[in-house]
Amino acid sequence: MSLTHSCTYRVSYGDTDRMDRVYYANYLVICERARTEFLREAGFPYREIEAGGCFFPVRQCHIRYYGYAVYDDLLTCRSFVSRLRHATLAIDTEIYRPPGEKPIVVASVELAAVDHTGKPILIASDLRNAITPYLREASGG
């Protein structure tokens, strides 16, 4: 059984559009916040990863919408690692709106490990060991 990181996010007025729904692109920002908190909980704040010479630019992302959130909703974000390779990893985040039995958004973001010049590098073994317990097959929605 793999682990799943969970955190919450309160929808701000600035997250919404004229229909009072979270603007579609803002879900990627919410996923980034969830991903940052996931790495922090795993013992690797992103600032420390970068200080160690590793950067994780986004290679690709896929997002599927099943519902929407509105201003002041308290969302639950559940993240896990769906792929872990030598120099890439994918972190999937499912976003739930109360009561939240099914996700309203499922996103997968693939990151590449690179040095400060953009050259691919191996993901450090200590980081790899810390996130391996969160590795599971993608939900696919």
N, C-alpha and C positions, 0 to 999 in steps of 0.2 A: 504494500500500500504506500502510495507516495503522499508527500505533504503538499498542502496548498496554502499559500499566503493569503491572508484576508485583511483588508483595510476598508475604511469608509471614506466617502467624499460627499460633502454637502454642496448641492448645486447652487451656485451664486447667480444673481440676476444677470451678470455679464456673460454667463455661459449660454444664455438662452437667445432665441431669435424672436421675431415678431409674432410667432404663433405660441410663444411662451414655452417652447420645447428646447431642450439642449440642442444647440446647433451641431450638425452632424460631425464636423471636423473637431469639435471640442472633445469628443469621446477619445480621440487619440491623445490629447493632453491629459485627460483623466487616466488613461492607460499608462502614460509615462510616469505620472505620479505614483501609481500603483507599483510599477516596475522599480522605481527608485526606492520605495518603501520595502519592497520584497528583497532587494539586494542589501539594504541596510539591516533588515532582520536576519538575513543569512550571514551577517558579519562583515559585509563589504560595502560600506557607504561609497557611492559613486565617486565622490571627491578623492577617496583613498585609492580607488582603482586607477583613476587618472594620474594621481601622484606617483603611482607605481609604473607609469609609462604605458598603460593600456587604455584605449578609447573604444567605445562601442557605437559607431554610427549605425543608423538604421539602413539595412540593405533593401528590405522590402516589408510591406505590411499588408495584411488583409483584414477587412472588418466587415462584419455582417450585422445588420440591424433587424431586430425582432420586435422592438417596441421603442418607447421613448421615455425620457425623464423630464420633469418640469422644475421650475424654480423652487428651491427649498427642500427638494427630495433629498433624503439621506441614502445615498447609493452604497452598496456593498460591492467591492471589487475583489475577485478571487483570481490569483495568478499562480501559474505553474510553468515549468520548463517543458516545452513540447519537443524540442530537438536540441541536442548538444553534440557538436562536432569539435574538431581540433581548433578551429578558428572562428566558428560561428555558433550562435545559440538562438533559439526562438523562445520567447516568453509569451504565453497566451494569457489573456485576461478576459474574464467573464464579468459583466457588470449587471447587477441585479437592482431592481427598484422594488421597494416594499409593496406587497408582502414578499415577493421575490422567489418564487419556486422555480421559475425559468428565467434565464438571462435575457435582458433586453438588447444587449450587445455582446458579441464575441469577437475578439480581436487577436490576431497573431502578429507579432513584430519580430522580425529576424534581424539580429545584430551581428556585425562583423568585428572581431577583435583586431585592432590595428595599432601601430605605434604612432608617434607624433607626426610622422611623414606620410601616414596613410598605408604603410606596408602591412599586410596581414601578419599576425603573430599568433602563437599558440595561446589559448586561454590558460592562465596560470593554474597549476595543479591544486593550490589551496582554494581558489575560487571554484574550480570544477568540483572539488570534493564537497564544498559547502552547498552547492546548488543541486548536486546529483540526487539528494533525497526528494527534491521537488520535480523530478523528471517523470513524466507520464505521457501517454499518447494523447494527442490533441483531441478535444471534444468534438470538433467539427460542427458544433451547434446542434 
